Amino acid sequence: MIQELYTTKRSLELEWQKEYLQSGRHNVKMIEINKKIQDVIKAIIAQEFEEDTRLLKIKDAAPEASIAG
């Protein structure tokens, strides 16, 4: 899922760049594209945080073996 979000972000960035190259200046469509990019970035951050939290819980729940004795 995270990889798909990165792909979507890159696609939107290319769309933004294409729009800029065509018009030569900022326009309303570019603002809309930028808002979509920001939404995707927020989703990426949320997904990565979720994944990190899940991995931390797994690590903390792992039993520790002691060989002292």
Backbone as a chain_set.jsonl record, in Angstrom:
{"seq": "MIQELYTTKRSLELEWQKEYLQSGRHNVKMIEINKKIQDVIKAIIAQEFEEDTRLLKIKDAAPEASIAG", "coords": {"N": [[0.825, -1.197, 0.0], [1.913, 1.288, 0.797], [3.856, 1.655, -1.137], [2.261, 2.03, -3.383], [1.161, 4.491, -2.763], [3.429, 6.13, -2.886], [3.928, 5.896, -5.625], [1.622, 7.09, -6.656], [2.007, 9.672, -5.659], [4.325, 10.454, -7.058], [3.338, 10.383, -9.671], [1.425, 12.426, -9.574], [3.135, 14.572, -9.095], [4.523, 14.634, -11.508], [2.424, 15.253, -13.207], [1.841, 17.811, -12.262], [4.22, 19.121, -12.952], [4.138, 18.879, -15.747], [1.879, 20.415, -16.327], [2.824, 22.903, -15.498], [4.93, 23.292, -17.311], [3.482, 23.454, -19.665], [1.85, 25.729, -19.349], [3.527, 27.651, -18.335], [3.334, 29.11, -16.062], [1.942, 29.352, -12.717], [-1.253, 27.893, -12.071], [-4.804, 27.382, -11.494], [-5.38, 24.642, -11.717], [-2.935, 23.509, -11.073], [-2.758, 24.161, -8.392], [-4.816, 22.58, -7.366], [-3.759, 20.05, -7.95], [-1.508, 20.148, -6.321], [-2.725, 20.138, -3.792], [-3.761, 17.549, -3.783], [-1.361, 16.142, -3.819], [-0.348, 16.836, -1.282], [-2.278, 15.587, 0.314], [-1.745, 12.907, -0.282], [0.845, 12.712, 0.725], [0.313, 13.031, 3.454], [-1.125, 10.676, 3.87], [0.878, 8.793, 3.342], [2.669, 9.32, 5.449], [1.033, 8.626, 7.614], [0.608, 5.869, 7.094], [3.253, 4.885, 7.223], [3.848, 5.48, 9.886], [1.99, 3.855, 11.172], [2.96, 1.328, 10.401], [5.53, 1.363, 11.566], [4.793, 1.513, 14.261], [3.438, -0.912, 14.55], [5.54, -2.727, 14.086], [7.17, -2.103, 16.25], [5.556, -2.918, 18.39], [5.522, -5.644, 17.923], [8.213, -6.235, 18.298], [8.529, -5.516, 20.995], [6.849, -7.364, 22.161], [8.099, -9.759, 21.775], [9.49, -12.638, 23.206], [12.15, -12.662, 25.537], [15.059, -14.486, 25.723], [17.045, -15.899, 28.217], [20.328, -16.816, 28.854], [21.775, -16.987, 31.051], [22.838, -18.53, 33.986]], "CA": [[0.0, 0.0, 0.0], [2.762, 2.47, 0.863], [4.502, 1.794, -2.446], [1.252, 2.603, -4.282], [1.053, 5.903, -2.428], [4.599, 6.791, -3.464], [3.716, 5.931, -7.072], [0.606, 8.115, -6.873], [2.644, 10.966, -5.404], [5.222, 10.751, -8.181], [2.487, 10.642, -10.824], [0.864, 13.766, -9.387], [4.226, 15.527, -9.272], [4.776, 14.734, -12.948], [1.28, 15.976, -13.766], [2.041, 19.213, -11.883], [5.325, 19.629, -13.765], [3.643, 18.978, -17.123], [0.988, 21.569, -16.354], [3.66, 24.099, -15.409], [5.656, 23.446, -18.565], [2.534, 23.841, -20.706], [1.319, 27.084, -19.173], [4.617, 28.567, -18.023], [3.062, 29.805, -14.799], [1.036, 28.624, -11.833], [-2.672, 28.08, -12.36], [-5.722, 26.747, -10.546], [-5.223, 23.185, -11.803], [-1.719, 23.163, -10.337], [-3.097, 24.258, -6.965], [-5.59, 21.375, -7.066], [-2.816, 18.927, -7.97], [-0.68, 20.273, -5.12], [-3.538, 19.687, -2.655], [-3.789, 16.084, -3.854], [-0.026, 15.685, -3.405], [-0.271, 16.986, 0.168], [-3.11, 14.528, 0.896], [-1.015, 11.643, -0.432], [1.957, 12.764, 1.682], [-0.264, 12.756, 4.781], [-1.447, 9.242, 3.904], [2.156, 8.072, 3.441], [3.158, 9.485, 6.823], [0.168, 7.821, 8.486], [0.889, 4.45, 6.849], [4.578, 4.56, 7.752], [3.746, 5.515, 11.338], [1.281, 2.626, 11.542], [3.884, 0.205, 10.205], [6.56, 1.455, 12.608], [4.15, 1.182, 15.531], [3.183, -2.361, 14.535], [6.825, -3.413, 14.242], [7.619, -1.873, 17.621], [4.754, -3.781, 19.262], [5.996, -7.016, 17.717], [9.529, -6.329, 18.936], [8.337, -5.468, 22.444], [6.138, -8.563, 22.601], [8.945, -10.931, 21.577], [10.076, -13.106, 24.464], [13.602, -12.588, 25.634], [15.634, -15.689, 26.314], [18.234, -15.641, 29.008], [21.176, -18.013, 28.934], [22.515, -16.906, 32.324], [22.285, -19.503, 34.91]], "C": [[0.872, 1.264, 0.0], [3.427, 2.708, -0.486], [3.539, 2.402, -3.454], [1.09, 4.096, -4.025], [2.23, 6.696, -2.985], [4.468, 6.911, -4.986], [2.691, 7.009, -7.435], [1.193, 9.511, -6.702], [3.519, 11.372, -6.579], [4.419, 11.096, -9.436], [1.879, 12.048, -10.752], [1.931, 14.842, -9.573], [4.551, 15.721, -10.758], [3.649, 15.487, -13.652], [1.411, 17.478, -13.484], [3.111, 19.841, -12.775], [4.891, 19.824, -15.223], [2.754, 20.209, -17.277], [1.796, 22.871, -16.323], [4.393, 24.355, -16.72], [4.737, 23.9, -19.704], [2.114, 25.306, -20.582], [2.418, 28.109, -18.889], [4.405, 29.378, -16.762], [2.114, 28.953, -13.957], [-0.407, 28.904, -12.224], [-3.506, 27.289, -11.36], [-5.567, 25.227, -10.55], [-4.004, 22.728, -11.008], [-1.955, 23.224, -8.829], [-3.871, 23.022, -6.53], [-4.687, 20.143, -7.015], [-1.959, 18.952, -6.706], [-1.443, 19.83, -3.872], [-3.616, 18.165, -2.615], [-2.454, 15.503, -3.393], [0.098, 15.75, -1.889], [-1.105, 15.924, 0.879], [-2.402, 13.174, 0.835], [0.156, 11.599, 0.553], [1.455, 12.466, 3.091], [-0.599, 11.273, 4.927], [-0.179, 8.399, 4.036], [2.685, 8.136, 4.866], [2.346, 8.622, 7.783], [0.459, 6.33, 8.335], [2.243, 4.039, 7.423], [4.581, 4.564, 9.278], [3.066, 4.252, 11.854], [2.206, 1.417, 11.472], [4.968, 0.194, 11.281], [5.994, 1.062, 13.967], [3.903, -0.321, 15.638], [4.478, -3.133, 14.757], [7.371, -3.259, 15.659], [6.873, -2.773, 18.596], [5.212, -5.232, 19.139], [7.327, -7.211, 18.427], [9.398, -6.368, 20.459], [7.662, -6.732, 22.978], [6.993, -9.82, 22.479], [9.562, -11.347, 22.91], [11.6, -13.018, 24.409], [14.12, -13.836, 26.337], [16.898, -15.319, 27.053], [19.048, -16.931, 29.087], [22.03, -17.971, 30.198], [21.995, -17.999, 33.254], [23.251, -20.244, 35.618]], "O": [[0.581, 2.21, -0.732], [3.543, 3.852, -0.925], [3.948, 3.204, -4.293], [0.904, 4.874, -4.961], [2.053, 7.802, -3.496], [4.86, 7.925, -5.563], [2.873, 7.748, -8.402], [0.917, 10.415, -7.491], [3.455, 12.511, -7.041], [4.789, 12.006, -10.178], [1.828, 12.763, -11.752], [1.66, 15.899, -10.143], [4.819, 16.837, -11.203], [3.891, 16.262, -14.577], [1.132, 18.308, -14.349], [2.935, 20.946, -13.288], [5.241, 20.823, -15.851], [2.873, 20.952, -18.25], [1.483, 23.821, -17.04], [4.47, 25.492, -17.186], [5.159, 24.637, -20.595], [2.033, 26.027, -21.575], [2.254, 29.295, -19.171], [5.217, 30.244, -16.433], [1.56, 27.962, -14.432], [-0.744, 30.008, -12.652], [-2.966, 26.61, -10.487], [-5.618, 24.597, -9.493], [-4.036, 21.688, -10.35], [-1.404, 22.417, -8.08], [-3.622, 22.475, -5.456], [-4.837, 19.294, -6.136], [-1.711, 17.913, -6.094], [-0.86, 19.208, -2.985], [-3.545, 17.562, -1.545], [-2.414, 14.505, -2.674], [0.599, 14.81, -1.273], [-0.7, 15.413, 1.923], [-2.455, 12.393, 1.785], [0.423, 10.555, 1.148], [2.099, 11.729, 3.838], [-0.38, 10.685, 5.986], [-0.167, 7.404, 4.761], [3.102, 7.121, 5.425], [2.905, 7.965, 8.66], [0.545, 5.608, 9.329], [2.37, 2.977, 8.034], [5.248, 3.734, 9.895], [3.501, 3.655, 12.839], [2.227, 0.586, 12.38], [5.286, -0.856, 11.839], [6.648, 0.357, 14.735], [4.131, -0.925, 16.686], [4.506, -4.09, 15.532], [7.967, -4.189, 16.202], [7.471, -3.328, 19.517], [5.28, -5.957, 20.131], [7.546, -8.231, 19.08], [10.071, -7.151, 21.129], [7.887, -7.12, 24.124], [6.632, -10.856, 23.037], [10.09, -10.516, 23.649], [12.23, -13.264, 23.38], [13.659, -14.185, 27.424], [17.713, -14.53, 26.575], [18.506, -18.003, 29.355], [22.903, -18.817, 30.394], [20.805, -18.314, 33.257], [22.9, -21.099, 36.431]]}, "num_chains": 1, "name": "protein.A"}
